Amino acid sequence: MDFELNEQQRIIRKMVRDFATNEITPLADDLDRNKEFPADILKKAAALSLLGVRVPPEYGGAGLDMLSYIIVLEEIAYACASTAVILSVHNTLGNGTIMKYGTDAQKEAWLPRTATGEKLGAYLLTEPGAGSDAASLATKAEKVADGWRVNGSKAFITNGAHCGCGILYAVTDSAAGTKGISAFVLDMQSEGVSSGPEEKKMGLNASSTTMISLEDVIIPEENLLGEEGRGFNIAMEMLNAGRIGIAAQSLGIARAALDEAIRYSAEREQFGKPINRFQSIQWHLTDMATDVEASRLLTYRAAVDYEAGKTIIKEAAMAKLFASRTAVNCAEKAVQVHGGYGYIKEYKVERLFRDARVTEIYEGTSEVQRMVIARQLG
């Protein structure tokens, strides 16, 4: 398979890399330290169509292919993993769900506002009692005269305190198991929707993660996504695409860790020579570099296959599993190469170490990815 980027993709990579270098990197440490949501960065990103990367131009988006989008996430994550996950959830799980399953009326109502950044997207699936077991949702949507009345709560919602458009999953038929779950487009300004306080996290401190409470929220009938009872299938299919996005985020983190380790090991001298002259350090760097390249191949292949309309259940899970493990390993090795300085917050690798860890957890833990892959092996 040929992964040589075409001219448009190379232009996009350069544009986003320049944007990340000039607009994000100088602010990333302060955003993390202050736990500050990158609102100004997102406005600038919206002006570059980075909040509507794959949305068709007729709805105000850039209309780019999946590989171009993955390149965008990788470059943003290299500078700031918090900003990357904001864009990943918004573009893949928010915009992507409406693009794939929305009616023409739903697309016209929502995509022009999400693609331009007027409304930030969120994915309301996980609950306090339903994480890896997404089939055990407790949030219920009851049919009423003017649509659906929803009650329940959602946990660990990325963009929770700042989102305007939520993709909500709720039980519409308690007796039907997974076939009793339906999907909705939720206006997050609806009466009865409230966001809890920001979660105190290990990393990704510039992203918003909150509980979302739903108390007698009325969702209009026309906001049902797809057919009633198809919500679980929609959620699983969109998580396949989302996993490619998290693989790209992981790849960006891993690449940043590798570059930091290469730079520091060339500058740091011990016993009369740069530490990159020692075999133990060289082995760290070569293992990191090899895993980064392998992660890129897995991630890019999944993106190309997704764009071609192929089934990518196994490929997405493999990319997410391997790339997230690579991000954690590379960040850990980068800290080790830095020695005591790697434990100090003034050095980027300390932030990379904290940001990397969650990539093995959200949008399907590594254990879940192995279960998915095993089922596909027959």
Residue pairs with C-beta under 8 A, 6 or more apart in sequence:
1 301
1 304
3 296
3 297
3 300
3 301
3 304
5 13
5 67
5 71
8 64
8 68
9 67
9 68
9 71
12 64
12 68
12 71
12 72
13 71
13 75
15 48
16 48
16 50
16 71
16 72
16 75
16 76
17 75
17 78
19 44
19 45
19 48
19 50
20 75
20 76
20 78
20 79
20 80
21 79
23 41
23 44
24 38
24 41
24 76
24 79
24 80
24 83
25 79
25 80
27 38
27 41
27 80
28 79
28 80
28 82
28 83
28 206
28 351
29 345
29 348
29 351
30 36
31 38
31 80
31 82
31 205
31 206
32 80
32 82
32 203
32 205
32 206
32 351
33 205
33 345
35 198
35 205
35 206
36 206
37 161
37 162
37 206
37 207
37 208
38 80
38 82
38 83
38 86
38 206
39 162
41 80
41 83
42 51
42 83
42 86
42 117
42 120
43 117
45 51
45 83
45 87
45 117
46 52
46 116
46 117
49 61
49 62
49 115
50 72
50 76
50 87
51 87
51 90
51 91
51 114
51 115
51 116
51 117
51 120
52 59
52 60
52 61
52 62
52 91
52 95
52 111
52 114
52 115
52 116
53 61
53 62
53 64
53 68
53 69
53 72
53 91
54 61
54 62
54 63
54 64
54 65
54 66
54 69
54 91
54 95
54 96
54 99
55 61
55 62
55 63
55 95
55 99
55 111
55 114
55 115
56 63
56 99
56 111
57 63
59 107
59 108
59 111
59 112
59 115
60 111
60 112
60 115
60 116
61 95
61 111
61 115
65 307
66 244
66 303
66 304
66 306
66 307
67 300
67 303
67 304
67 307
69 91
69 92
69 245
69 303
70 244
70 245
70 247
70 248
70 299
70 300
70 303
71 248
72 87
73 84
73 87
73 88
73 245
73 248
73 249
73 252
74 248
74 249
74 251
74 252
74 255
74 299
75 252
76 83
76 84
76 87
76 252
77 83
77 84
77 248
77 249
77 250
77 251
77 252
77 253
77 256
78 252
78 253
78 255
78 256
79 252
79 256
80 206
81 203
81 204
81 249
81 252
81 253
81 352
81 355
81 356
82 204
82 205
82 206
82 207
82 355
83 206
83 207
84 248
84 249
84 252
85 158
85 204
85 207
85 246
85 249
86 120
86 158
86 159
86 207
86 208
88 242
88 245
88 246
88 248
88 249
89 121
89 122
89 123
89 158
89 159
89 242
90 114
90 120
90 121
90 122
90 159
91 121
91 245
92 238
92 241
92 242
92 244
92 245
93 121
93 122
93 123
93 167
93 238
93 239
93 241
93 242
94 114
94 120
94 121
94 122
94 123
94 165
94 167
95 111
95 114
95 115
95 121
96 238
96 241
96 242
97 123
97 167
97 183
97 225
97 234
97 238
98 106
98 107
98 110
98 111
98 114
98 167
98 185
98 225
99 107
99 111
100 237
100 238
101 183
101 225
101 226
101 234
102 110
102 111
102 185
102 225
103 222
105 222
106 185
106 222
106 223
106 225
110 119
110 165
110 185
113 119
113 164
113 165
114 120
114 121
114 164
114 165
118 164
119 163
119 164
119 165
120 159
120 162
120 163
120 164
120 165
121 159
121 163
121 164
121 165
121 166
121 167
122 157
122 158
122 159
122 160
122 163
122 165
122 166
122 167
122 188
122 212
123 157
123 158
123 166
123 167
123 238
123 242
124 154
124 157
124 166
124 167
124 168
124 169
124 186
124 212
125 134
125 137
125 154
125 167
125 169
125 235
126 134
126 154
126 155
126 156
126 157
127 137
127 138
127 139
127 152
127 153
127 154
127 155
128 153
128 155
128 211
129 136
129 138
130 136
130 137
130 138
131 155
132 364
132 365
132 367
132 368
134 169
134 232
134 235
134 236
135 177
135 178
135 181
135 232
137 152
137 169
137 170
137 171
137 181
138 152
138 171
139 150
139 151
139 152
139 153
139 154
139 168
139 169
139 170
139 171
139 214
140 150
140 151
140 152
140 170
140 171
140 172
140 174
141 148
141 149
141 150
141 170
141 171
141 172
141 182
141 184
141 219
142 148
142 149
142 150
142 151
142 172
143 172
144 218
146 218
146 220
146 221
147 218
147 219
147 220
147 221
147 223
148 170
148 172
148 184
148 218
148 219
148 221
148 224
149 216
149 217
149 218
150 168
150 170
150 184
150 186
150 192
150 214
150 216
150 217
150 218
150 219
151 214
151 215
151 216
151 217
152 170
152 214
153 211
153 212
153 213
153 214
154 168
154 211
154 212
154 214
155 211
156 199
156 209
156 211
156 362
157 163
157 166
157 195
157 209
157 210
157 211
157 212
158 207
158 208
158 209
158 362
159 207
159 208
160 195
160 196
160 208
160 209
160 210
160 211
160 212
161 195
161 198
161 208
161 210
162 208
163 188
164 187
164 188
164 189
165 185
165 186
165 187
165 188
166 185
166 186
166 187
166 188
166 193
166 212
167 183
167 184
167 185
167 186
167 225
167 238
168 183
168 184
168 185
168 186
168 214
168 219
169 181
169 182
169 183
169 184
169 231
169 232
169 235
170 181
170 182
170 184
170 231
171 180
171 181
171 182
172 180
172 181
172 182
172 228
172 229
172 231
173 179
173 180
173 229
174 180
176 229
178 232
178 233
179 229
179 232
180 229
181 229
181 231
181 232
181 235
182 224
182 225
182 226
182 228
182 229
182 230
182 231
183 224
183 225
183 226
183 230
183 231
183 234
183 235
184 219
184 223
184 224
184 225
185 223
185 225
186 193
186 217
186 219
186 223
187 223
190 217
190 218
190 219
191 217
191 218
192 214
192 215
192 216
192 217
192 218
193 212
193 213
193 214
193 217
194 212
194 213
194 215
195 210
195 211
195 212
195 213
196 210
196 211
196 212
196 213
197 210
198 208
198 209
198 210
199 209
199 210
199 211
201 209
201 358
202 354
202 357
202 358
203 351
203 353
203 354
203 355
203 356
203 357
203 358
204 354
204 355
204 358
225 231
225 234
226 234
239 363
239 364
240 306
240 312
240 313
240 316
240 317
241 306
241 316
242 363
243 302
243 316
243 317
243 319
243 320
243 363
243 364
243 369
244 299
244 302
244 303
244 306
244 312
244 316
244 319
244 320
245 363
246 320
246 323
246 324
246 359
246 362
246 363
247 295
247 298
247 299
247 302
247 316
247 319
247 320
247 322
247 323
247 324
248 299
248 303
248 323
249 327
249 359
250 295
250 320
250 323
250 324
250 326
250 327
250 356
250 359
251 292
251 295
251 296
251 299
251 323
251 326
251 327
253 327
253 330
253 331
253 352
253 355
253 356
253 359
254 288
254 291
254 292
254 295
254 323
254 326
254 327
254 329
254 330
254 331
254 356
255 292
256 348
256 352
257 288
257 327
257 330
257 331
257 333
257 334
257 349
257 352
257 356
258 285
258 288
258 289
258 292
258 330
258 334
260 334
260 338
260 347
260 348
260 349
260 352
261 284
261 285
261 288
261 330
261 333
261 334
261 337
261 338
261 349
262 276
262 285
264 337
264 338
264 341
265 274
265 275
265 276
265 281
265 285
265 337
266 274
266 276
267 274
268 274
268 275
268 338
268 339
269 275
275 281
275 337
276 282
276 285
281 337
284 333
284 336
284 337
285 337
287 329
287 333
288 329
288 330
288 333
288 334
291 322
291 326
291 329
291 330
292 326
292 330
294 322
294 326
295 319
295 322
295 323
295 326
298 315
298 318
298 319
298 322
298 323
299 319
299 323
301 315
301 319
302 312
302 315
302 316
302 318
302 319
305 312
305 315
306 312
306 316
313 372
313 376
314 372
314 373
314 376
314 377
317 364
317 369
317 372
317 373
317 376
318 369
318 373
320 363
320 364
320 369
321 366
321 369
321 370
321 373
323 359
324 356
324 359
324 360
324 366
325 360
325 366
327 356
327 359
328 356
328 357
328 359
328 360
330 356
331 349
331 352
331 353
331 355
331 356
332 353
334 342
334 349
334 352
334 353
335 342
335 343
335 349
335 350
335 353
336 342
338 347
338 349
341 347
342 349
342 350
342 353
343 350
344 350
345 351
360 366
364 372
